[in-house]
């Protein structure tokens, strides 16, 4: 093999190696981007779940508070009815 052919083969090999390195870097970047997107989606879902749980807790407290007030009012009405009947 002549020196020129050897140099051309070495240049082609170097070009192929550079292209493979670029493809590997692009694949790694795509994988990292997908991982970030998945983490963001997970965080968004967790935030939504936390907000839903907080809203549910507020509803439970309000309903329990309403129930307690209604029970107290019913108790007062019952006591008043007892006083009238006596």
Backbone as a printed PyTorch tensor [residue, N CA C, xyz], in Angstrom:
tensor([[[  0.8620,  -1.1630,   0.0000],
         [  0.0000,   0.0000,   0.0000],
         [  0.9070,   1.2240,   0.0000]],

        [[  0.5550,   2.1520,  -0.8680],
         [  1.3520,   3.3700,  -0.9520],
         [  1.0840,   4.2570,   0.2540]],

        [[  1.9420,   5.2050,   0.4350],
         [  1.7970,   6.1290,   1.5640],
         [  0.5160,   6.9430,   1.4310]],

        [[  0.1750,   7.3140,   0.2130],
         [ -1.0410,   8.1010,  -0.0040],
         [ -2.2810,   7.2770,   0.3300]],

        [[ -2.2760,   6.0040,  -0.0610],
         [ -3.4160,   5.1350,   0.2290],
         [ -3.5260,   4.8930,   1.7270]],

        [[ -2.3920,   4.7320,   2.3940],
         [ -2.4120,   4.5330,   3.8430],
         [ -2.9350,   5.7770,   4.5500]],

        [[ -2.5300,   6.9450,   4.0670],
         [ -3.0050,   8.1960,   4.6640],
         [ -4.5050,   8.3560,   4.4390]],

        [[ -4.9710,   7.9940,   3.2490],
         [ -6.4040,   8.0880,   2.9540],
         [ -7.1920,   7.1240,   3.8260]],

        [[ -6.6620,   5.9190,   4.0270],
         [ -7.3460,   4.9390,   4.8770],
         [ -7.3860,   5.4230,   6.3230]],

        [[ -6.2930,   6.0160,   6.7820],
         [ -6.2570,   6.5430,   8.1520],
         [ -7.2370,   7.6970,   8.3130]],

        [[ -7.3280,   8.5460,   7.3050],
         [ -8.2650,   9.6660,   7.3600],
         [ -9.7050,   9.1610,   7.3780]],

        [[ -9.9950,   8.1490,   6.5650],
         [-11.3440,   7.5810,   6.5410],
         [-11.6760,   6.9410,   7.8820]],

        [[-10.6970,   6.2640,   8.4730],
         [-10.9160,   5.6400,   9.7840],
         [-11.1650,   6.7050,  10.8610]],

        [[-10.3980,   7.7870,  10.7980],
         [-10.5860,   8.8680,  11.7680],
         [-11.9490,   9.5260,  11.5920]],

        [[-12.3750,   9.6860,  10.3520],
         [-13.6910,  10.2760,  10.0810],
         [-14.8020,   9.3800,  10.6110]],

        [[-14.6550,   8.0700,  10.3950],
         [-15.6600,   7.1250,  10.8950],
         [-15.6960,   7.1320,  12.4180]],

        [[-14.5300,   7.2190,  13.0430],
         [-14.4840,   7.2610,  14.5080],
         [-15.1380,   8.5350,  15.0350]],

        [[-14.8940,   9.6570,  14.3540],
         [-15.5130,  10.9200,  14.7760],
         [-17.0280,  10.8610,  14.6090]],

        [[-17.4940,  10.2600,  13.5070],
         [-18.9380,  10.1300,  13.2900],
         [-19.5610,   9.2350,  14.3550]],

        [[-18.8710,   8.1550,  14.7170],
         [-19.3900,   7.2660,  15.7630],
         [-19.4410,   7.9860,  17.1070]],

        [[-18.4190,   8.7950,  17.3920],
         [-18.4110,   9.5530,  18.6480],
         [-19.5490,  10.5650,  18.6760]],

        [[-19.7980,  11.2180,  17.5430],
         [-20.9090,  12.1730,  17.4680],
         [-22.2520,  11.4720,  17.6580]],

        [[-22.4020,  10.3030,  17.0460],
         [-23.6540,   9.5540,  17.1980],
         [-23.8410,   9.1160,  18.6440]],

        [[-22.7640,   8.6970,  19.2910],
         [-22.8510,   8.2960,  20.7000],
         [-23.2270,   9.4850,  21.5710]],

        [[-22.6150,  10.6360,  21.3060],
         [-22.9330,  11.8390,  22.0780],
         [-24.3820,  12.2610,  21.8570]],

        [[-24.8490,  12.1660,  20.6210],
         [-26.2410,  12.5260,  20.3350],
         [-27.2020,  11.5800,  21.0410]],

        [[-26.8710,  10.2920,  21.0530],
         [-27.7340,   9.3220,  21.7430],
         [-27.7480,   9.5880,  23.2400]],

        [[-26.5850,   9.9180,  23.8040],
         [-26.5240,  10.2260,  25.2360],
         [-27.3200,  11.4830,  25.5550]],

        [[-27.2380,  12.4870,  24.6860],
         [-28.0030,  13.7170,  24.9030],
         [-29.5000,  13.4460,  24.8170]],

        [[-29.9110,  12.6240,  23.8580],
         [-31.3310,  12.2830,  23.7360],
         [-31.8070,  11.5150,  24.9560]],

        [[-30.9660,  10.6100,  25.4500],
         [-31.3290,   9.8380,  26.6430],
         [-31.4450,  10.7510,  27.8650]],

        [[-30.5130,  11.6930,  27.9900],
         [-30.5690,  12.6350,  29.1130],
         [-31.8050,  13.5170,  29.0200]],

        [[-32.1410,  13.9530,  27.8130],
         [-33.3370,  14.7720,  27.6260],
         [-34.5890,  13.9920,  27.9950]],

        [[-34.6350,  12.7290,  27.5840],
         [-35.7910,  11.8900,  27.9310],
         [-35.8710,  11.6760,  29.4340]],

        [[-34.7220,  11.5090,  30.0840],
         [-34.7220,  11.3200,  31.5410],
         [-35.2090,  12.5720,  32.2510]],

        [[-34.7900,  13.7400,  31.7690],
         [-35.2530,  15.0000,  32.3660],
         [-36.7560,  15.1510,  32.1610]],

        [[-37.2410,  14.8390,  30.9650],
         [-38.6780,  14.9420,  30.6970],
         [-39.4640,  13.9890,  31.5870]],

        [[-38.9430,  12.7800,  31.7810],
         [-39.6280,  11.8170,  32.6530],
         [-39.6330,  12.3030,  34.0920]],

        [[-38.5150,  12.8800,  34.5370],
         [-38.4560,  13.4060,  35.9030],
         [-39.4260,  14.5660,  36.0820]],

        [[-39.5160,  15.4290,  35.0720],
         [-40.4630,  16.5440,  35.1430],
         [-41.9010,  16.0340,  35.1730]],

        [[-42.2020,  15.0300,  34.3630],
         [-43.5540,  14.4690,  34.3610],
         [-43.8750,  13.8380,  35.7070]],

        [[-42.8970,  13.1520,  36.2910],
         [-43.1040,  12.5450,  37.6070],
         [-43.3360,  13.6190,  38.6590]],

        [[-42.5430,  14.6830,  38.6030],
         [-42.7110,  15.7770,  39.5620],
         [-44.0660,  16.4510,  39.3910]],

        [[-44.4960,  16.6190,  38.1430],
         [-45.8070,  17.2260,  37.8920],
         [-46.9220,  16.3400,  38.4340]],

        [[-46.7950,  15.0350,  38.2080],
         [-47.8060,  14.1050,  38.7230],
         [-47.8170,  14.1050,  40.2450]],

        [[-46.6390,  14.1660,  40.8520],
         [-46.5670,  14.1990,  42.3160],
         [-47.1780,  15.4820,  42.8580]],

        [[-46.9280,  16.5900,  42.1840],
         [-47.5150,  17.8670,  42.6030],
         [-49.0350,  17.8190,  42.4870]],

        [[-49.5270,  17.2590,  41.3870],
         [-50.9760,  17.1430,  41.2110],
         [-51.5820,  16.2390,  42.2750]],

        [[-50.8960,  15.1430,  42.5920],
         [-51.4030,  14.2330,  43.6250],
         [-51.4140,  14.9150,  44.9840]],

        [[-50.3670,  15.6900,  45.2740],
         [-50.3180,  16.4090,  46.5500],
         [-51.4220,  17.4560,  46.6220]],

        [[-51.6630,  18.1520,  45.5170],
         [-52.7300,  19.1510,  45.4930],
         [-54.0940,  18.4880,  45.6790]],

        [[-54.2890,  17.3460,  45.0420],
         [-55.5580,  16.6280,  45.1960],
         [-55.7400,  16.1520,  46.6300]],

        [[-54.6570,  15.6590,  47.2330],
         [-54.7500,  15.2050,  48.6230],
         [-55.0490,  16.3690,  49.5570]],

        [[-54.4240,  17.5140,  49.2990],
         [-54.6840,  18.6910,  50.1240],
         [-56.1320,  19.1460,  49.9700]],

        [[-56.6270,  19.1390,  48.7330],
         [-58.0200,  19.5300,  48.5060],
         [-58.9700,  18.5600,  49.1940]],

        [[-58.6540,  17.2820,  49.1430],
         [-59.4940,  16.2800,  49.8050],
         [-59.4790,  16.4830,  51.3140]],

        [[-58.3130,  16.8090,  51.8550],
         [-58.2200,  17.0540,  53.2970],
         [-59.0620,  18.2540,  53.6960]],

        [[-59.0510,  19.2900,  52.8640],
         [-59.8720,  20.4770,  53.1510],
         [-61.3420,  20.1050,  53.1250]],

        [[-61.7470,  19.3150,  52.1390],
         [-63.1480,  18.8950,  52.0500],
         [-63.5390,  18.0900,  53.2830]],

        [[-62.6690,  17.1870,  53.7100],
         [-62.9710,  16.3680,  54.8910],
         [-63.1280,  17.2460,  56.1170]],

        [[-62.2210,  18.2040,  56.2890],
         [-62.3070,  19.0970,  57.4520],
         [-63.5790,  19.9210,  57.3990]],

        [[-63.9120,  20.4490,  56.2190],
         [-65.1310,  21.2590,  56.0980],
         [-66.3610,  20.4130,  56.3740]],

        [[-66.4040,  19.2170,  55.8040],
         [-67.5630,  18.3440,  56.0250],
         [-67.6550,  17.9550,  57.4900]],

        [[-66.5290,  17.6280,  58.1030],
         [-66.5560,  17.2740,  59.5180],
         [-66.9980,  18.4670,  60.3540]],

        [[-66.5050,  19.6420,  60.0120],
         [-66.9190,  20.8460,  60.7340],
         [-68.4020,  21.1050,  60.5590]],

        [[-68.8950,  20.9240,  59.3380],
         [-70.3220,  21.1070,  59.0770],
         [-71.1310,  20.0810,  59.8540]],

        [[-70.6460,  18.8540,  59.8820],
         [-71.3410,  17.8000,  60.6300],
         [-71.3850,  18.1120,  62.1080]],

        [[-70.2830,  18.6220,  62.6430],
         [-70.2470,  18.9650,  64.0640],
         [-71.2170,  20.0980,  64.3640]],

        [[-71.2620,  21.0920,  63.4900],
         [-72.1890,  22.2090,  63.6980],
         [-73.6310,  21.7340,  63.6030]],

        [[-73.9130,  20.8670,  62.6320],
         [-75.2740,  20.3480,  62.4860],
         [-75.6550,  19.4940,  63.6860]],

        [[-74.7110,  18.7070,  64.1790],
         [-74.9840,  17.8780,  65.3620],
         [-75.2690,  18.7500,  66.5740]],

        [[-74.4640,  19.8040,  66.7310],
         [-74.6810,  20.7130,  67.8640],
         [-76.0380,  21.3970,  67.7530]],

        [[-76.4200,  21.7990,  66.5470],
         [-77.7190,  22.4450,  66.3620],
         [-78.8500,  21.4670,  66.6550]],

        [[-78.6890,  20.2280,  66.2040],
         [-79.7170,  19.2200,  66.4810],
         [-79.8130,  18.9540,  67.9740]],

        [[-78.6800,  18.9220,  68.6440],
         [-78.6760,  18.7140,  70.0950],
         [-79.3810,  19.8700,  70.8040]],

        [[-79.1160,  21.0910,  70.3720],
         [-79.7920,  22.2530,  70.9820],
         [-81.2990,  22.1830,  70.7340]],

        [[-81.6670,  21.7770,  69.5010],
         [-83.0960,  21.6480,  69.2030],
         [-83.7500,  20.5750,  70.0540]],

        [[-83.0720,  19.4800,  70.2500],
         [-83.5930,  18.3880,  71.0780],
         [-83.7570,  18.8530,  72.5240]],

        [[-82.7400,  19.5350,  73.0360],
         [-82.8170,  20.0450,  74.4110],
         [-83.9540,  21.0550,  74.5460]],

        [[-84.1310,  21.9020,  73.5450],
         [-85.2220,  22.8750,  73.5890],
         [-86.5670,  22.1620,  73.5680]],

        [[-86.6800,  21.1110,  72.7550],
         [-87.9350,  20.3560,  72.7050],
         [-88.2030,  19.6840,  74.0420]],

        [[-87.1830,  19.1800,  74.6910],
         [-87.3580,  18.5790,  76.0170],
         [-87.8350,  19.6160,  77.0210]],

        [[-87.2690,  20.8000,  76.9730],
         [-87.6520,  21.8600,  77.9060],
         [-89.1050,  22.2790,  77.6900]],

        [[-89.5230,  22.3170,  76.4240],
         [-90.9100,  22.7060,  76.1420],
         [-91.8670,  21.6320,  76.6450]],

        [[-91.5250,  20.3650,  76.4480],
         [-92.4430,  19.2990,  76.8210],
         [-92.5200,  19.1120,  78.3290]],

        [[-91.5190,  19.5790,  79.0500],
         [-91.5530,  19.4470,  80.5070],
         [-92.4580,  20.5090,  81.0470]]])
